[in-house]
Amino acid sequence: MARNVIDEPSEDVVANANQDRGASRGPFGRLVLFLRQVINELKKVVTPTRKELFSYTGVVLVFVVIMMAVVYGLDLLFALGVNTVFGK
C-alpha cells in the first residue's frame, strides 16, 4: 500500500518562495525557479505498487465498459424515440 504523505510545504520551501517572490527575476530566473519547484513536487510523488496498479486499471476498465453500455442504451432509446416521432 502507498505510504501516507501529508502534502504540506516545508517551512524552508515557503521561506524560499516568499523570498523569491520579493526579488524581481528575469525570464530565465523564473524558469529556474519553476523547474526547482517542479522537482520538489515530483519528489513527493508516490508510485503505486504493482498490485495497486492492476487494481486501479481494472476499476477504470470496468467503469469505461459500464459507461459505454449506458451511452449505447441511451442511443438506442433516443433512436427509437426519433424514429417513432418522425417515422422511417
PERA-V823865 format. One record per helix or strand of 3 or more residues. SS is the DSSP state (H for helix, E for strand). FROM is the first residue (numbers start at 1). TO is the last residue. If there is no record, write none. Layout:
# PERA-V823865
ss: <SS;SS>
from: <FROM;FROM>
to: <TO;TO>
This chain:
# PERA-V823865
ss: <H;H;H>
from: <11;27;50>
to: <22;42;86>
